Each structure stands twice: as C-alpha cells, then as structure tokens.
Amino acid sequence: MSPKKSYWIWFTPRTGSTLLCKGLELTGIGGKPGEFFNFPEEDSLTNHYCVKTYEALREKLWRENTSPNGIVGIKYSLYHSSYDKLAGEIISLRNLTGVATLDWRVWSDLFPNCRHIFLSRRDKIRLAVSWWKAIQDNQWHRLSEEPPTHEANYYEGKYNFDALLHLLKESNLREAATQAFFDYNGIQPLTIIYEDFVRHYEETIKSILCYLDSEAEAVRIAPEFYTPTADEVTEEWVQRFRGDLQKGWEKIIW
C-alpha cells in the first residue's frame, strides 16, 4: 500500500535524531523513521535490501516503515560522497534522464507528499564533544535509567583537539550542504533545535505531528526512550576545547 504522506528528517549526528524518531514512532501515527540509507558506501540499496528492482525496493521500504495511518518517515545526514551514490542509484533504477542528483524529483516517488524537518543544534562545541566521546566509548544512545558504560577514568588520554576540530567543521559543513539542498529545491523545512527539543519534548513531538497533519490532540506521548549521555567528562572536554580553540587570541569570544 502506498503511504499517504511522508517526511524526511535531515540531521547531523548528536542532535537528538534517535530520540526524536523513537518518540514519533511510539505515537503509533508518526511512521517508523530510521536511517534507511545508513550502510557502507561500497554497498548498494538493492544489495542491502536484497531486491532487484526499484519497485521491489520501494515496496519493502514502505511495508517495513509505514505506520497504520499511512505515514512513512526517514532520517538522513547529508554528505555528498554518500548522497551522490545513493541518488545516482535511484536515478538509474528509475531510468530518470536529465535529473541532477540534488533534484528532489529523485526521491518524490519514494517519499510521496513529503514534508521536510531540519534538526540542528545551536551549541556546535558540545555537539563535537558529544560526537567524539561517542566514537571513543561507542555509547551513541543510553536508555532511560541505564547507567553509563564507563567510569570517568576510561576517558583519560582520549581528549583530542584535532579530532574535535574536524567534527566541529564537519557538523557545520553537513548543515551547509543540507541548506544548499533546500535552496536548490525551494524547500522551507520545519526547523527543530535540539536544545529546545530536549526541554520541550512532548510539545515538540506534537508540533511535528501537527506539521504532518496527523491527529495529535488525543495522542499519548510516551516518556523519553533515551536519556542524555553528557556527564562530567563531557563538560570537562567542552571547557578544554573552548579554551584550546581560542588559545593565543587577543579577544576571547567565549
């Protein structure tokens, strides 16, 4: 069955995308948004989903990720070395001609009546620290009431200025690439800011359901499935990175 409506969450790592997607899924009317395209770049969509045609791929994605009310969602973090390959495969499977990889028409059949959501985080310093810390301890998410995976001494010697600077740059570049995609296609997304989202969790979920024209008034919003992973190590690295970034500056910004 073809979904009646779809949505695409554009995000950068460590902006609360997993918490947001789980919250929407648990409403029962917000689809089952996931990272459909998160697999090794050397793989392909057809191979990953064990299908041979575009129609079979579309049917499988719709069947597995659409809620009973006919909504399907996806989340994706754009970077062109991966995106161009994905879009190129869809263009080839659909036999599209004269369509650039950035053109939304590549995806319009797979995601009908699509709404776009842009998930961002104001504090890019904390974003970079959270990203690097997760790379180190592999705790990308923590279930509510679940204890930390490691004690503070595990992180000794794992602070890395160059790695944090790279992730700070990468997060900004990914957001810039996403904004360029919106501009190219004339898309005005619903923008969700991480810092506001975690403070107003229930209201944010309901606002997205309203944006999707779903009946949000009577829906019960489940408690947060995940809890923040930030701790004293996070704050220590944030303050150290903040200082290292401005080392030698005449005028300190922050």
C-alpha positions as CSV (number, residue, x, y, z in Angstrom):
1,M,0.0,0.0,0.0
2,S,1.3,3.4,-1.0
3,P,1.8,5.8,2.0
4,K,-0.4,8.8,2.1
5,K,2.3,11.1,3.4
6,S,6.0,11.1,4.1
7,Y,8.6,13.1,5.9
8,W,12.4,13.4,5.8
9,I,14.4,14.4,8.9
10,W,17.7,16.0,7.9
11,F,20.2,15.9,10.8
12,T,23.8,16.0,11.9
13,P,25.0,13.4,14.5
14,R,24.4,14.3,18.1
15,T,21.4,16.5,17.5
16,G,18.8,14.1,19.2
17,S,17.7,12.4,16.0
18,T,17.3,9.0,17.5
19,L,15.3,10.3,20.5
20,L,13.1,12.3,18.1
21,C,12.5,9.3,15.8
22,K,11.7,6.9,18.6
23,G,9.3,9.5,20.1
24,L,7.5,9.8,16.8
25,E,7.4,6.0,16.3
26,L,5.9,5.4,19.7
27,T,2.9,7.6,19.0
28,G,1.8,4.9,16.5
29,I,0.8,7.6,14.0
30,G,4.3,9.1,13.1
31,G,5.7,6.4,10.9
32,K,8.8,4.4,11.8
33,P,11.6,6.8,10.8
34,G,15.0,5.3,10.6
35,E,18.3,5.5,8.8
36,F,17.3,3.5,5.7
37,F,20.4,4.6,3.9
38,N,22.9,4.0,6.7
39,F,25.1,1.2,5.3
40,P,28.7,1.0,4.0
41,E,29.3,3.2,0.9
42,E,30.6,0.3,-1.1
43,D,27.2,-1.4,-0.7
44,S,24.1,-0.6,-2.8
45,L,20.5,-0.1,-2.0
46,T,19.4,-3.2,-4.0
47,N,22.1,-5.3,-2.4
48,H,21.4,-4.1,1.1
49,Y,17.7,-4.7,0.9
50,C,18.0,-7.9,-1.2
51,V,15.9,-6.7,-4.1
52,K,16.5,-6.3,-7.8
53,T,14.1,-3.6,-8.9
54,Y,13.1,-0.1,-7.8
55,E,9.5,-1.2,-7.4
56,A,10.6,-4.0,-5.0
57,L,12.8,-1.6,-3.1
58,R,10.0,0.9,-2.7
59,E,7.5,-1.8,-1.6
60,K,10.0,-3.1,1.0
61,L,10.7,0.3,2.5
62,W,7.0,1.2,2.5
63,R,6.0,-2.1,4.1
64,E,8.5,-2.0,6.9
65,N,8.4,1.7,7.8
66,T,4.9,3.0,7.4
67,S,2.5,3.4,10.3
68,P,-1.1,2.2,10.0
69,N,-2.3,5.7,9.2
70,G,-0.2,5.8,6.1
71,I,2.8,7.9,7.1
72,V,6.4,6.9,6.4
73,G,9.5,8.8,7.7
74,I,13.2,8.7,7.2
75,K,16.2,10.4,8.8
76,Y,19.4,11.2,6.9
77,S,22.6,13.1,7.4
78,L,23.8,14.5,4.2
79,Y,27.3,14.3,2.9
80,H,27.9,14.2,-0.8
81,S,30.3,11.2,-1.1
82,S,27.5,9.0,0.1
83,Y,24.5,11.0,-1.1
84,D,25.5,11.3,-4.8
85,K,26.0,7.5,-4.9
86,L,22.5,6.9,-3.4
87,A,20.8,9.4,-5.6
88,G,22.7,8.0,-8.6
89,E,21.4,4.5,-7.9
90,I,17.8,5.7,-7.7
91,I,18.2,7.7,-10.9
92,S,19.5,4.5,-12.6
93,L,16.8,2.3,-11.2
94,R,14.0,4.6,-12.2
95,N,15.6,5.4,-15.6
96,L,15.4,9.1,-15.0
97,T,17.1,11.3,-17.5
98,G,18.2,14.9,-17.2
99,V,17.7,14.9,-13.4
100,A,20.6,16.1,-11.2
101,T,21.3,14.1,-8.0
102,L,20.3,17.2,-5.9
103,D,16.9,17.4,-7.5
104,W,14.1,16.4,-5.2
105,R,12.4,14.6,-8.1
106,V,14.9,11.8,-7.5
107,W,13.0,10.9,-4.2
108,S,9.5,12.2,-4.8
109,D,8.1,8.9,-5.8
110,L,9.6,7.0,-2.9
111,F,8.5,9.7,-0.4
112,P,5.1,11.0,-1.6
113,N,3.6,14.2,-0.3
114,C,6.8,14.8,1.6
115,R,7.4,17.3,4.4
116,H,11.0,18.2,5.5
117,I,12.3,18.6,9.0
118,F,15.7,20.2,9.7
119,L,17.2,19.1,13.0
120,S,20.0,21.3,14.3
121,R,21.9,22.1,17.5
122,R,22.9,25.6,18.5
123,D,26.0,24.6,20.5
124,K,28.4,23.1,18.0
125,I,31.1,22.8,20.6
126,R,29.0,20.4,22.7
127,L,27.9,18.7,19.5
128,A,31.6,18.0,18.5
129,V,32.4,16.8,22.1
130,S,29.4,14.5,22.2
131,W,30.3,13.1,18.8
132,W,33.9,12.4,19.7
133,K,33.0,10.9,23.1
134,A,30.6,8.5,21.4
135,I,33.3,7.5,18.9
136,Q,35.5,6.7,21.9
137,D,33.1,4.8,24.1
138,N,30.6,3.6,21.4
139,Q,27.7,4.7,23.6
140,W,25.7,6.6,21.0
141,H,22.5,6.3,23.0
142,R,21.6,5.4,26.6
143,L,18.3,4.0,27.5
144,S,16.4,5.9,30.3
145,E,17.7,4.7,33.7
146,E,20.6,2.9,32.1
147,P,23.9,3.6,33.8
148,P,27.0,4.9,31.9
149,T,29.1,2.3,30.1
150,H,32.4,3.6,31.5
151,E,33.8,5.3,34.6
152,A,35.5,8.7,34.2
153,N,39.0,7.2,34.2
154,Y,38.2,5.4,31.0
155,Y,38.4,8.7,29.1
156,E,41.9,9.6,30.4
157,G,44.1,10.5,27.4
158,K,41.2,10.3,24.9
159,Y,40.7,14.1,24.5
160,N,41.9,15.0,21.0
161,F,41.8,18.6,19.8
162,D,42.4,17.8,16.1
163,A,39.6,15.2,16.1
164,L,37.2,17.7,17.8
165,L,38.1,20.4,15.4
166,H,37.4,18.1,12.5
167,L,34.0,17.2,13.9
168,L,33.2,20.8,14.5
169,K,34.0,21.6,10.9
170,E,32.1,18.5,9.6
171,S,28.9,19.3,11.5
172,N,28.9,22.8,10.0
173,L,29.6,21.5,6.5
174,R,26.9,18.9,6.7
175,E,24.4,21.6,7.8
176,A,25.6,23.9,5.0
177,A,25.2,21.0,2.4
178,T,21.7,20.4,3.7
179,Q,20.8,24.1,3.4
180,A,22.1,24.1,-0.1
181,F,19.8,21.1,-0.9
182,F,16.9,23.1,0.5
183,D,17.8,26.2,-1.5
184,Y,18.2,24.1,-4.7
185,N,14.7,22.7,-4.4
186,G,12.9,25.6,-2.9
187,I,12.2,23.7,0.3
188,Q,11.2,25.5,3.5
189,P,11.6,22.9,6.3
190,L,10.3,22.8,9.8
191,T,13.3,23.5,11.9
192,I,13.7,21.7,15.3
193,I,16.5,22.9,17.6
194,Y,18.0,20.2,19.9
195,E,18.3,22.5,22.9
196,D,14.6,23.4,22.6
197,F,13.5,19.9,21.8
198,V,15.0,18.3,25.0
199,R,13.4,21.0,27.1
200,H,10.0,20.7,25.5
201,Y,10.0,17.1,24.4
202,E,6.2,16.4,24.4
203,E,5.4,19.7,22.7
204,T,8.0,19.1,20.0
205,I,6.6,15.7,19.1
206,K,3.1,17.1,19.0
207,S,4.2,20.0,16.8
208,I,5.7,17.6,14.3
209,L,2.5,15.5,14.2
210,C,0.5,18.7,13.5
211,Y,3.0,19.6,10.8
212,L,2.3,16.2,9.3
213,D,-1.5,16.9,9.6
214,S,-1.8,13.9,12.0
215,E,-4.4,13.9,14.7
216,A,-2.1,14.9,17.6
217,E,-4.7,16.2,20.1
218,A,-5.6,12.9,21.7
219,V,-2.3,11.0,21.1
220,R,-0.4,10.0,24.2
221,I,3.3,10.9,24.1
222,A,5.4,8.2,25.7
223,P,8.2,9.3,28.1
224,E,11.7,9.8,26.6
225,F,13.0,6.4,25.5
226,Y,16.6,7.7,25.8
227,T,18.5,9.8,28.3
228,P,21.4,12.3,27.6
229,T,24.9,10.8,27.6
230,A,26.5,14.0,28.8
231,D,28.4,13.8,32.1
232,E,31.3,15.5,33.9
233,V,33.8,14.2,31.3
234,T,31.7,15.9,28.6
235,E,31.8,19.2,30.4
236,E,35.5,19.0,31.1
237,W,36.2,18.4,27.4
238,V,33.8,21.2,26.4
239,Q,35.6,23.8,28.5
240,R,39.1,22.5,27.4
241,F,38.1,22.6,23.7
242,R,36.6,26.0,24.1
243,G,39.9,27.2,25.6
244,D,42.1,25.4,23.0
245,L,40.1,26.9,20.1
246,Q,40.9,30.4,21.3
247,K,44.4,29.9,22.5
248,G,46.5,33.0,21.7
249,W,43.5,35.1,20.7
250,E,43.6,38.7,21.7
251,K,39.9,38.9,22.0
252,I,38.2,35.9,23.7
253,I,34.8,35.2,22.3
254,W,33.6,32.7,24.9
